[in-house]
Amino acid sequence: MAEEQTQLEERIIIKDQHTKEIDLVNRDPKRINEDVVKVDFEDVIAEPVGTYSFDGVWKTSYTTFTVSKYWCYRLLSAILGIPLAVVWGFIFALISFCHIWAVVPCIKSYLIEIQCVSRIYSLCIHTFCDPLFEALSKICSNVRVALRKEP
């Protein structure tokens, strides 16, 4: 009974991951586009002191810029949003598939094989180099360095 309950909970969790509610107010909760799309009229068009256009032109330019940016984005996202979502979903699924089924197994296999090579290499170093370095250390252990200050 407990096992059936656990399996049911796992199915509910998996289903919730694919059907979770999305936030229609905060559409960038992780702030991945914070620095990219914050382009306002003042960031693009600015008049320095002494070279002002007519107030009506400035207000109309502001309104035109803001409205055209808003509607062009909405139109482009309406036309290309779903096809690009399919493309990006496919690409990230492909990346996930390659990572899960090719990259990680290759890395794990390499680590297993390199462990064997590492042991052999370590044995060779300890067998051949350790006696050599011990002999050199005994030769050099009697070397004394004296520093004198000459006038």
Chimera marker file (.cmm) of the C-alpha trace (Angstrom):
<marker_set name="trace">
<marker id="1" x="0.000" y="0.000" z="0.000" r="1" g="1" b="0" radius="0.5"/>
<marker id="2" x="2.786" y="2.411" z="0.916" r="1" g="1" b="0" radius="0.5"/>
<marker id="3" x="4.619" y="1.559" z="-2.310" r="1" g="1" b="0" radius="0.5"/>
<marker id="4" x="1.509" y="2.333" z="-4.393" r="1" g="1" b="0" radius="0.5"/>
<marker id="5" x="1.140" y="5.663" z="-2.573" r="1" g="1" b="0" radius="0.5"/>
<marker id="6" x="4.773" y="6.554" z="-3.326" r="1" g="1" b="0" radius="0.5"/>
<marker id="7" x="4.353" y="5.695" z="-7.016" r="1" g="1" b="0" radius="0.5"/>
<marker id="8" x="1.190" y="7.813" z="-7.183" r="1" g="1" b="0" radius="0.5"/>
<marker id="9" x="3.000" y="10.778" z="-5.587" r="1" g="1" b="0" radius="0.5"/>
<marker id="10" x="5.866" y="10.419" z="-8.086" r="1" g="1" b="0" radius="0.5"/>
<marker id="11" x="3.392" y="10.457" z="-11.005" r="1" g="1" b="0" radius="0.5"/>
<marker id="12" x="1.713" y="13.585" z="-9.604" r="1" g="1" b="0" radius="0.5"/>
<marker id="13" x="5.091" y="15.334" z="-9.237" r="1" g="1" b="0" radius="0.5"/>
<marker id="14" x="6.082" y="14.426" z="-12.810" r="1" g="1" b="0" radius="0.5"/>
<marker id="15" x="2.694" y="15.610" z="-14.137" r="1" g="1" b="0" radius="0.5"/>
<marker id="16" x="2.998" y="18.903" z="-12.217" r="1" g="1" b="0" radius="0.5"/>
<marker id="17" x="6.347" y="19.670" z="-13.855" r="1" g="1" b="0" radius="0.5"/>
<marker id="18" x="4.732" y="19.666" z="-17.304" r="1" g="1" b="0" radius="0.5"/>
<marker id="19" x="1.416" y="21.300" z="-16.428" r="1" g="1" b="0" radius="0.5"/>
<marker id="20" x="2.457" y="23.870" z="-13.805" r="1" g="1" b="0" radius="0.5"/>
<marker id="21" x="0.852" y="27.289" z="-13.848" r="1" g="1" b="0" radius="0.5"/>
<marker id="22" x="2.907" y="30.061" z="-15.390" r="1" g="1" b="0" radius="0.5"/>
<marker id="23" x="3.129" y="33.566" z="-13.995" r="1" g="1" b="0" radius="0.5"/>
<marker id="24" x="1.574" y="35.974" z="-16.495" r="1" g="1" b="0" radius="0.5"/>
<marker id="25" x="2.641" y="39.024" z="-14.484" r="1" g="1" b="0" radius="0.5"/>
<marker id="26" x="6.319" y="38.286" z="-13.796" r="1" g="1" b="0" radius="0.5"/>
<marker id="27" x="7.456" y="36.680" z="-17.044" r="1" g="1" b="0" radius="0.5"/>
<marker id="28" x="11.187" y="36.845" z="-16.265" r="1" g="1" b="0" radius="0.5"/>
<marker id="29" x="11.416" y="35.533" z="-12.683" r="1" g="1" b="0" radius="0.5"/>
<marker id="30" x="15.100" y="34.572" z="-13.022" r="1" g="1" b="0" radius="0.5"/>
<marker id="31" x="15.929" y="37.935" z="-14.626" r="1" g="1" b="0" radius="0.5"/>
<marker id="32" x="17.778" y="36.457" z="-17.612" r="1" g="1" b="0" radius="0.5"/>
<marker id="33" x="16.879" y="39.404" z="-19.880" r="1" g="1" b="0" radius="0.5"/>
<marker id="34" x="17.404" y="42.155" z="-17.329" r="1" g="1" b="0" radius="0.5"/>
<marker id="35" x="20.193" y="43.957" z="-19.165" r="1" g="1" b="0" radius="0.5"/>
<marker id="36" x="19.199" y="43.128" z="-22.748" r="1" g="1" b="0" radius="0.5"/>
<marker id="37" x="15.690" y="44.446" z="-23.336" r="1" g="1" b="0" radius="0.5"/>
<marker id="38" x="15.556" y="47.460" z="-21.052" r="1" g="1" b="0" radius="0.5"/>
<marker id="39" x="15.650" y="49.968" z="-23.897" r="1" g="1" b="0" radius="0.5"/>
<marker id="40" x="13.552" y="53.051" z="-23.399" r="1" g="1" b="0" radius="0.5"/>
<marker id="41" x="13.192" y="56.164" z="-25.543" r="1" g="1" b="0" radius="0.5"/>
<marker id="42" x="15.714" y="58.035" z="-23.369" r="1" g="1" b="0" radius="0.5"/>
<marker id="43" x="18.304" y="55.282" z="-23.915" r="1" g="1" b="0" radius="0.5"/>
<marker id="44" x="18.172" y="55.710" z="-27.696" r="1" g="1" b="0" radius="0.5"/>
<marker id="45" x="17.219" y="59.296" z="-28.437" r="1" g="1" b="0" radius="0.5"/>
<marker id="46" x="18.411" y="62.289" z="-26.435" r="1" g="1" b="0" radius="0.5"/>
<marker id="47" x="18.741" y="65.970" z="-27.219" r="1" g="1" b="0" radius="0.5"/>
<marker id="48" x="21.616" y="67.847" z="-25.607" r="1" g="1" b="0" radius="0.5"/>
<marker id="49" x="21.093" y="71.248" z="-24.025" r="1" g="1" b="0" radius="0.5"/>
<marker id="50" x="20.741" y="73.950" z="-26.654" r="1" g="1" b="0" radius="0.5"/>
<marker id="51" x="19.444" y="71.718" z="-29.468" r="1" g="1" b="0" radius="0.5"/>
<marker id="52" x="15.864" y="71.033" z="-28.527" r="1" g="1" b="0" radius="0.5"/>
<marker id="53" x="13.178" y="70.217" z="-31.078" r="1" g="1" b="0" radius="0.5"/>
<marker id="54" x="9.606" y="71.432" z="-30.732" r="1" g="1" b="0" radius="0.5"/>
<marker id="55" x="7.816" y="70.042" z="-27.687" r="1" g="1" b="0" radius="0.5"/>
<marker id="56" x="5.120" y="68.510" z="-29.878" r="1" g="1" b="0" radius="0.5"/>
<marker id="57" x="7.727" y="66.724" z="-32.012" r="1" g="1" b="0" radius="0.5"/>
<marker id="58" x="9.463" y="65.414" z="-28.897" r="1" g="1" b="0" radius="0.5"/>
<marker id="59" x="6.210" y="64.107" z="-27.369" r="1" g="1" b="0" radius="0.5"/>
<marker id="60" x="5.092" y="62.568" z="-30.671" r="1" g="1" b="0" radius="0.5"/>
<marker id="61" x="8.503" y="60.957" z="-31.174" r="1" g="1" b="0" radius="0.5"/>
<marker id="62" x="8.332" y="59.480" z="-27.677" r="1" g="1" b="0" radius="0.5"/>
<marker id="63" x="4.845" y="58.093" z="-28.251" r="1" g="1" b="0" radius="0.5"/>
<marker id="64" x="5.703" y="56.765" z="-31.715" r="1" g="1" b="0" radius="0.5"/>
<marker id="65" x="8.858" y="55.046" z="-30.463" r="1" g="1" b="0" radius="0.5"/>
<marker id="66" x="7.152" y="53.470" z="-27.460" r="1" g="1" b="0" radius="0.5"/>
<marker id="67" x="4.021" y="52.303" z="-29.299" r="1" g="1" b="0" radius="0.5"/>
<marker id="68" x="5.890" y="51.000" z="-32.361" r="1" g="1" b="0" radius="0.5"/>
<marker id="69" x="8.375" y="49.088" z="-30.169" r="1" g="1" b="0" radius="0.5"/>
<marker id="70" x="5.486" y="47.604" z="-28.181" r="1" g="1" b="0" radius="0.5"/>
<marker id="71" x="3.416" y="46.539" z="-31.218" r="1" g="1" b="0" radius="0.5"/>
<marker id="72" x="6.350" y="45.325" z="-33.311" r="1" g="1" b="0" radius="0.5"/>
<marker id="73" x="7.426" y="43.097" z="-30.434" r="1" g="1" b="0" radius="0.5"/>
<marker id="74" x="3.889" y="41.776" z="-29.996" r="1" g="1" b="0" radius="0.5"/>
<marker id="75" x="3.494" y="41.151" z="-33.737" r="1" g="1" b="0" radius="0.5"/>
<marker id="76" x="6.856" y="39.391" z="-34.043" r="1" g="1" b="0" radius="0.5"/>
<marker id="77" x="6.202" y="37.267" z="-30.954" r="1" g="1" b="0" radius="0.5"/>
<marker id="78" x="2.738" y="36.354" z="-32.294" r="1" g="1" b="0" radius="0.5"/>
<marker id="79" x="4.163" y="35.283" z="-35.665" r="1" g="1" b="0" radius="0.5"/>
<marker id="80" x="7.479" y="33.734" z="-34.615" r="1" g="1" b="0" radius="0.5"/>
<marker id="81" x="7.038" y="32.932" z="-30.910" r="1" g="1" b="0" radius="0.5"/>
<marker id="82" x="5.507" y="29.473" z="-31.235" r="1" g="1" b="0" radius="0.5"/>
<marker id="83" x="7.737" y="28.254" z="-34.105" r="1" g="1" b="0" radius="0.5"/>
<marker id="84" x="10.828" y="29.464" z="-32.275" r="1" g="1" b="0" radius="0.5"/>
<marker id="85" x="9.611" y="27.839" z="-29.052" r="1" g="1" b="0" radius="0.5"/>
<marker id="86" x="9.381" y="24.550" z="-30.973" r="1" g="1" b="0" radius="0.5"/>
<marker id="87" x="12.881" y="25.049" z="-32.407" r="1" g="1" b="0" radius="0.5"/>
<marker id="88" x="14.400" y="25.939" z="-29.037" r="1" g="1" b="0" radius="0.5"/>
<marker id="89" x="12.551" y="23.088" z="-27.341" r="1" g="1" b="0" radius="0.5"/>
<marker id="90" x="13.974" y="20.696" z="-29.948" r="1" g="1" b="0" radius="0.5"/>
<marker id="91" x="17.499" y="22.106" z="-29.575" r="1" g="1" b="0" radius="0.5"/>
<marker id="92" x="17.476" y="21.878" z="-25.785" r="1" g="1" b="0" radius="0.5"/>
<marker id="93" x="15.968" y="18.382" z="-25.958" r="1" g="1" b="0" radius="0.5"/>
<marker id="94" x="18.777" y="17.411" z="-28.355" r="1" g="1" b="0" radius="0.5"/>
<marker id="95" x="21.397" y="18.900" z="-26.037" r="1" g="1" b="0" radius="0.5"/>
<marker id="96" x="19.862" y="17.095" z="-23.049" r="1" g="1" b="0" radius="0.5"/>
<marker id="97" x="19.708" y="13.829" z="-24.994" r="1" g="1" b="0" radius="0.5"/>
<marker id="98" x="23.364" y="14.096" z="-26.067" r="1" g="1" b="0" radius="0.5"/>
<marker id="99" x="24.457" y="15.022" z="-22.568" r="1" g="1" b="0" radius="0.5"/>
<marker id="100" x="22.519" y="12.200" z="-20.901" r="1" g="1" b="0" radius="0.5"/>
<marker id="101" x="23.194" y="9.459" z="-23.442" r="1" g="1" b="0" radius="0.5"/>
<marker id="102" x="26.649" y="10.370" z="-24.793" r="1" g="1" b="0" radius="0.5"/>
<marker id="103" x="28.639" y="12.946" z="-22.822" r="1" g="1" b="0" radius="0.5"/>
<marker id="104" x="28.161" y="11.692" z="-19.257" r="1" g="1" b="0" radius="0.5"/>
<marker id="105" x="28.680" y="8.001" z="-20.170" r="1" g="1" b="0" radius="0.5"/>
<marker id="106" x="31.858" y="8.924" z="-22.093" r="1" g="1" b="0" radius="0.5"/>
<marker id="107" x="33.175" y="10.912" z="-19.151" r="1" g="1" b="0" radius="0.5"/>
<marker id="108" x="32.354" y="8.100" z="-16.710" r="1" g="1" b="0" radius="0.5"/>
<marker id="109" x="34.019" y="5.554" z="-19.010" r="1" g="1" b="0" radius="0.5"/>
<marker id="110" x="37.076" y="7.770" z="-19.347" r="1" g="1" b="0" radius="0.5"/>
<marker id="111" x="37.320" y="8.183" z="-15.563" r="1" g="1" b="0" radius="0.5"/>
<marker id="112" x="37.139" y="4.411" z="-15.086" r="1" g="1" b="0" radius="0.5"/>
<marker id="113" x="39.849" y="3.799" z="-17.691" r="1" g="1" b="0" radius="0.5"/>
<marker id="114" x="42.074" y="6.626" z="-16.471" r="1" g="1" b="0" radius="0.5"/>
<marker id="115" x="41.897" y="5.226" z="-12.939" r="1" g="1" b="0" radius="0.5"/>
<marker id="116" x="43.602" y="2.059" z="-14.167" r="1" g="1" b="0" radius="0.5"/>
<marker id="117" x="46.237" y="4.081" z="-16.056" r="1" g="1" b="0" radius="0.5"/>
<marker id="118" x="46.703" y="6.268" z="-12.981" r="1" g="1" b="0" radius="0.5"/>
<marker id="119" x="47.526" y="3.267" z="-10.820" r="1" g="1" b="0" radius="0.5"/>
<marker id="120" x="50.045" y="1.960" z="-13.341" r="1" g="1" b="0" radius="0.5"/>
<marker id="121" x="51.633" y="5.406" z="-13.671" r="1" g="1" b="0" radius="0.5"/>
<marker id="122" x="51.799" y="5.758" z="-9.888" r="1" g="1" b="0" radius="0.5"/>
<marker id="123" x="53.482" y="2.358" z="-9.564" r="1" g="1" b="0" radius="0.5"/>
<marker id="124" x="56.069" y="3.303" z="-12.204" r="1" g="1" b="0" radius="0.5"/>
<marker id="125" x="56.835" y="6.614" z="-10.494" r="1" g="1" b="0" radius="0.5"/>
<marker id="126" x="57.184" y="4.990" z="-7.076" r="1" g="1" b="0" radius="0.5"/>
<marker id="127" x="59.295" y="2.153" z="-8.495" r="1" g="1" b="0" radius="0.5"/>
<marker id="128" x="61.747" y="4.186" z="-10.581" r="1" g="1" b="0" radius="0.5"/>
<marker id="129" x="61.695" y="7.775" z="-9.350" r="1" g="1" b="0" radius="0.5"/>
<marker id="130" x="61.431" y="7.346" z="-5.575" r="1" g="1" b="0" radius="0.5"/>
<marker id="131" x="64.805" y="5.544" z="-5.231" r="1" g="1" b="0" radius="0.5"/>
<marker id="132" x="66.459" y="8.108" z="-7.503" r="1" g="1" b="0" radius="0.5"/>
<marker id="133" x="65.134" y="11.057" z="-5.522" r="1" g="1" b="0" radius="0.5"/>
<marker id="134" x="66.000" y="9.387" z="-2.201" r="1" g="1" b="0" radius="0.5"/>
<marker id="135" x="69.587" y="8.929" z="-3.393" r="1" g="1" b="0" radius="0.5"/>
<marker id="136" x="69.769" y="12.544" z="-4.563" r="1" g="1" b="0" radius="0.5"/>
<marker id="137" x="68.367" y="13.746" z="-1.238" r="1" g="1" b="0" radius="0.5"/>
<marker id="138" x="71.032" y="11.781" z="0.680" r="1" g="1" b="0" radius="0.5"/>
<marker id="139" x="73.752" y="13.247" z="-1.547" r="1" g="1" b="0" radius="0.5"/>
<marker id="140" x="72.471" y="16.775" z="-1.072" r="1" g="1" b="0" radius="0.5"/>
<marker id="141" x="71.725" y="16.422" z="2.647" r="1" g="1" b="0" radius="0.5"/>
<marker id="142" x="75.360" y="17.107" z="3.570" r="1" g="1" b="0" radius="0.5"/>
<marker id="143" x="75.535" y="20.319" z="1.557" r="1" g="1" b="0" radius="0.5"/>
<marker id="144" x="75.893" y="23.348" z="3.816" r="1" g="1" b="0" radius="0.5"/>
<marker id="145" x="75.383" y="26.898" z="2.643" r="1" g="1" b="0" radius="0.5"/>
<marker id="146" x="77.034" y="29.704" z="4.537" r="1" g="1" b="0" radius="0.5"/>
<marker id="147" x="76.424" y="33.334" z="3.798" r="1" g="1" b="0" radius="0.5"/>
<marker id="148" x="79.071" y="35.906" z="4.671" r="1" g="1" b="0" radius="0.5"/>
<marker id="149" x="78.948" y="39.593" z="4.245" r="1" g="1" b="0" radius="0.5"/>
<marker id="150" x="82.165" y="40.892" z="2.701" r="1" g="1" b="0" radius="0.5"/>
<marker id="151" x="83.295" y="44.421" z="3.505" r="1" g="1" b="0" radius="0.5"/>
<link id1="1" id2="2" r="1" g="1" b="0" radius="0.2"/>
<link id1="2" id2="3" r="1" g="1" b="0" radius="0.2"/>
<link id1="3" id2="4" r="1" g="1" b="0" radius="0.2"/>
<link id1="4" id2="5" r="1" g="1" b="0" radius="0.2"/>
<link id1="5" id2="6" r="1" g="1" b="0" radius="0.2"/>
<link id1="6" id2="7" r="1" g="1" b="0" radius="0.2"/>
<link id1="7" id2="8" r="1" g="1" b="0" radius="0.2"/>
<link id1="8" id2="9" r="1" g="1" b="0" radius="0.2"/>
<link id1="9" id2="10" r="1" g="1" b="0" radius="0.2"/>
<link id1="10" id2="11" r="1" g="1" b="0" radius="0.2"/>
<link id1="11" id2="12" r="1" g="1" b="0" radius="0.2"/>
<link id1="12" id2="13" r="1" g="1" b="0" radius="0.2"/>
<link id1="13" id2="14" r="1" g="1" b="0" radius="0.2"/>
<link id1="14" id2="15" r="1" g="1" b="0" radius="0.2"/>
<link id1="15" id2="16" r="1" g="1" b="0" radius="0.2"/>
<link id1="16" id2="17" r="1" g="1" b="0" radius="0.2"/>
<link id1="17" id2="18" r="1" g="1" b="0" radius="0.2"/>
<link id1="18" id2="19" r="1" g="1" b="0" radius="0.2"/>
<link id1="19" id2="20" r="1" g="1" b="0" radius="0.2"/>
<link id1="20" id2="21" r="1" g="1" b="0" radius="0.2"/>
<link id1="21" id2="22" r="1" g="1" b="0" radius="0.2"/>
<link id1="22" id2="23" r="1" g="1" b="0" radius="0.2"/>
<link id1="23" id2="24" r="1" g="1" b="0" radius="0.2"/>
<link id1="24" id2="25" r="1" g="1" b="0" radius="0.2"/>
<link id1="25" id2="26" r="1" g="1" b="0" radius="0.2"/>
<link id1="26" id2="27" r="1" g="1" b="0" radius="0.2"/>
<link id1="27" id2="28" r="1" g="1" b="0" radius="0.2"/>
<link id1="28" id2="29" r="1" g="1" b="0" radius="0.2"/>
<link id1="29" id2="30" r="1" g="1" b="0" radius="0.2"/>
<link id1="30" id2="31" r="1" g="1" b="0" radius="0.2"/>
<link id1="31" id2="32" r="1" g="1" b="0" radius="0.2"/>
<link id1="32" id2="33" r="1" g="1" b="0" radius="0.2"/>
<link id1="33" id2="34" r="1" g="1" b="0" radius="0.2"/>
<link id1="34" id2="35" r="1" g="1" b="0" radius="0.2"/>
<link id1="35" id2="36" r="1" g="1" b="0" radius="0.2"/>
<link id1="36" id2="37" r="1" g="1" b="0" radius="0.2"/>
<link id1="37" id2="38" r="1" g="1" b="0" radius="0.2"/>
<link id1="38" id2="39" r="1" g="1" b="0" radius="0.2"/>
<link id1="39" id2="40" r="1" g="1" b="0" radius="0.2"/>
<link id1="40" id2="41" r="1" g="1" b="0" radius="0.2"/>
<link id1="41" id2="42" r="1" g="1" b="0" radius="0.2"/>
<link id1="42" id2="43" r="1" g="1" b="0" radius="0.2"/>
<link id1="43" id2="44" r="1" g="1" b="0" radius="0.2"/>
<link id1="44" id2="45" r="1" g="1" b="0" radius="0.2"/>
<link id1="45" id2="46" r="1" g="1" b="0" radius="0.2"/>
<link id1="46" id2="47" r="1" g="1" b="0" radius="0.2"/>
<link id1="47" id2="48" r="1" g="1" b="0" radius="0.2"/>
<link id1="48" id2="49" r="1" g="1" b="0" radius="0.2"/>
<link id1="49" id2="50" r="1" g="1" b="0" radius="0.2"/>
<link id1="50" id2="51" r="1" g="1" b="0" radius="0.2"/>
<link id1="51" id2="52" r="1" g="1" b="0" radius="0.2"/>
<link id1="52" id2="53" r="1" g="1" b="0" radius="0.2"/>
<link id1="53" id2="54" r="1" g="1" b="0" radius="0.2"/>
<link id1="54" id2="55" r="1" g="1" b="0" radius="0.2"/>
<link id1="55" id2="56" r="1" g="1" b="0" radius="0.2"/>
<link id1="56" id2="57" r="1" g="1" b="0" radius="0.2"/>
<link id1="57" id2="58" r="1" g="1" b="0" radius="0.2"/>
<link id1="58" id2="59" r="1" g="1" b="0" radius="0.2"/>
<link id1="59" id2="60" r="1" g="1" b="0" radius="0.2"/>
<link id1="60" id2="61" r="1" g="1" b="0" radius="0.2"/>
<link id1="61" id2="62" r="1" g="1" b="0" radius="0.2"/>
<link id1="62" id2="63" r="1" g="1" b="0" radius="0.2"/>
<link id1="63" id2="64" r="1" g="1" b="0" radius="0.2"/>
<link id1="64" id2="65" r="1" g="1" b="0" radius="0.2"/>
<link id1="65" id2="66" r="1" g="1" b="0" radius="0.2"/>
<link id1="66" id2="67" r="1" g="1" b="0" radius="0.2"/>
<link id1="67" id2="68" r="1" g="1" b="0" radius="0.2"/>
<link id1="68" id2="69" r="1" g="1" b="0" radius="0.2"/>
<link id1="69" id2="70" r="1" g="1" b="0" radius="0.2"/>
<link id1="70" id2="71" r="1" g="1" b="0" radius="0.2"/>
<link id1="71" id2="72" r="1" g="1" b="0" radius="0.2"/>
<link id1="72" id2="73" r="1" g="1" b="0" radius="0.2"/>
<link id1="73" id2="74" r="1" g="1" b="0" radius="0.2"/>
<link id1="74" id2="75" r="1" g="1" b="0" radius="0.2"/>
<link id1="75" id2="76" r="1" g="1" b="0" radius="0.2"/>
<link id1="76" id2="77" r="1" g="1" b="0" radius="0.2"/>
<link id1="77" id2="78" r="1" g="1" b="0" radius="0.2"/>
<link id1="78" id2="79" r="1" g="1" b="0" radius="0.2"/>
<link id1="79" id2="80" r="1" g="1" b="0" radius="0.2"/>
<link id1="80" id2="81" r="1" g="1" b="0" radius="0.2"/>
<link id1="81" id2="82" r="1" g="1" b="0" radius="0.2"/>
<link id1="82" id2="83" r="1" g="1" b="0" radius="0.2"/>
<link id1="83" id2="84" r="1" g="1" b="0" radius="0.2"/>
<link id1="84" id2="85" r="1" g="1" b="0" radius="0.2"/>
<link id1="85" id2="86" r="1" g="1" b="0" radius="0.2"/>
<link id1="86" id2="87" r="1" g="1" b="0" radius="0.2"/>
<link id1="87" id2="88" r="1" g="1" b="0" radius="0.2"/>
<link id1="88" id2="89" r="1" g="1" b="0" radius="0.2"/>
<link id1="89" id2="90" r="1" g="1" b="0" radius="0.2"/>
<link id1="90" id2="91" r="1" g="1" b="0" radius="0.2"/>
<link id1="91" id2="92" r="1" g="1" b="0" radius="0.2"/>
<link id1="92" id2="93" r="1" g="1" b="0" radius="0.2"/>
<link id1="93" id2="94" r="1" g="1" b="0" radius="0.2"/>
<link id1="94" id2="95" r="1" g="1" b="0" radius="0.2"/>
<link id1="95" id2="96" r="1" g="1" b="0" radius="0.2"/>
<link id1="96" id2="97" r="1" g="1" b="0" radius="0.2"/>
<link id1="97" id2="98" r="1" g="1" b="0" radius="0.2"/>
<link id1="98" id2="99" r="1" g="1" b="0" radius="0.2"/>
<link id1="99" id2="100" r="1" g="1" b="0" radius="0.2"/>
<link id1="100" id2="101" r="1" g="1" b="0" radius="0.2"/>
<link id1="101" id2="102" r="1" g="1" b="0" radius="0.2"/>
<link id1="102" id2="103" r="1" g="1" b="0" radius="0.2"/>
<link id1="103" id2="104" r="1" g="1" b="0" radius="0.2"/>
<link id1="104" id2="105" r="1" g="1" b="0" radius="0.2"/>
<link id1="105" id2="106" r="1" g="1" b="0" radius="0.2"/>
<link id1="106" id2="107" r="1" g="1" b="0" radius="0.2"/>
<link id1="107" id2="108" r="1" g="1" b="0" radius="0.2"/>
<link id1="108" id2="109" r="1" g="1" b="0" radius="0.2"/>
<link id1="109" id2="110" r="1" g="1" b="0" radius="0.2"/>
<link id1="110" id2="111" r="1" g="1" b="0" radius="0.2"/>
<link id1="111" id2="112" r="1" g="1" b="0" radius="0.2"/>
<link id1="112" id2="113" r="1" g="1" b="0" radius="0.2"/>
<link id1="113" id2="114" r="1" g="1" b="0" radius="0.2"/>
<link id1="114" id2="115" r="1" g="1" b="0" radius="0.2"/>
<link id1="115" id2="116" r="1" g="1" b="0" radius="0.2"/>
<link id1="116" id2="117" r="1" g="1" b="0" radius="0.2"/>
<link id1="117" id2="118" r="1" g="1" b="0" radius="0.2"/>
<link id1="118" id2="119" r="1" g="1" b="0" radius="0.2"/>
<link id1="119" id2="120" r="1" g="1" b="0" radius="0.2"/>
<link id1="120" id2="121" r="1" g="1" b="0" radius="0.2"/>
<link id1="121" id2="122" r="1" g="1" b="0" radius="0.2"/>
<link id1="122" id2="123" r="1" g="1" b="0" radius="0.2"/>
<link id1="123" id2="124" r="1" g="1" b="0" radius="0.2"/>
<link id1="124" id2="125" r="1" g="1" b="0" radius="0.2"/>
<link id1="125" id2="126" r="1" g="1" b="0" radius="0.2"/>
<link id1="126" id2="127" r="1" g="1" b="0" radius="0.2"/>
<link id1="127" id2="128" r="1" g="1" b="0" radius="0.2"/>
<link id1="128" id2="129" r="1" g="1" b="0" radius="0.2"/>
<link id1="129" id2="130" r="1" g="1" b="0" radius="0.2"/>
<link id1="130" id2="131" r="1" g="1" b="0" radius="0.2"/>
<link id1="131" id2="132" r="1" g="1" b="0" radius="0.2"/>
<link id1="132" id2="133" r="1" g="1" b="0" radius="0.2"/>
<link id1="133" id2="134" r="1" g="1" b="0" radius="0.2"/>
<link id1="134" id2="135" r="1" g="1" b="0" radius="0.2"/>
<link id1="135" id2="136" r="1" g="1" b="0" radius="0.2"/>
<link id1="136" id2="137" r="1" g="1" b="0" radius="0.2"/>
<link id1="137" id2="138" r="1" g="1" b="0" radius="0.2"/>
<link id1="138" id2="139" r="1" g="1" b="0" radius="0.2"/>
<link id1="139" id2="140" r="1" g="1" b="0" radius="0.2"/>
<link id1="140" id2="141" r="1" g="1" b="0" radius="0.2"/>
<link id1="141" id2="142" r="1" g="1" b="0" radius="0.2"/>
<link id1="142" id2="143" r="1" g="1" b="0" radius="0.2"/>
<link id1="143" id2="144" r="1" g="1" b="0" radius="0.2"/>
<link id1="144" id2="145" r="1" g="1" b="0" radius="0.2"/>
<link id1="145" id2="146" r="1" g="1" b="0" radius="0.2"/>
<link id1="146" id2="147" r="1" g="1" b="0" radius="0.2"/>
<link id1="147" id2="148" r="1" g="1" b="0" radius="0.2"/>
<link id1="148" id2="149" r="1" g="1" b="0" radius="0.2"/>
<link id1="149" id2="150" r="1" g="1" b="0" radius="0.2"/>
<link id1="150" id2="151" r="1" g="1" b="0" radius="0.2"/>
</marker_set>
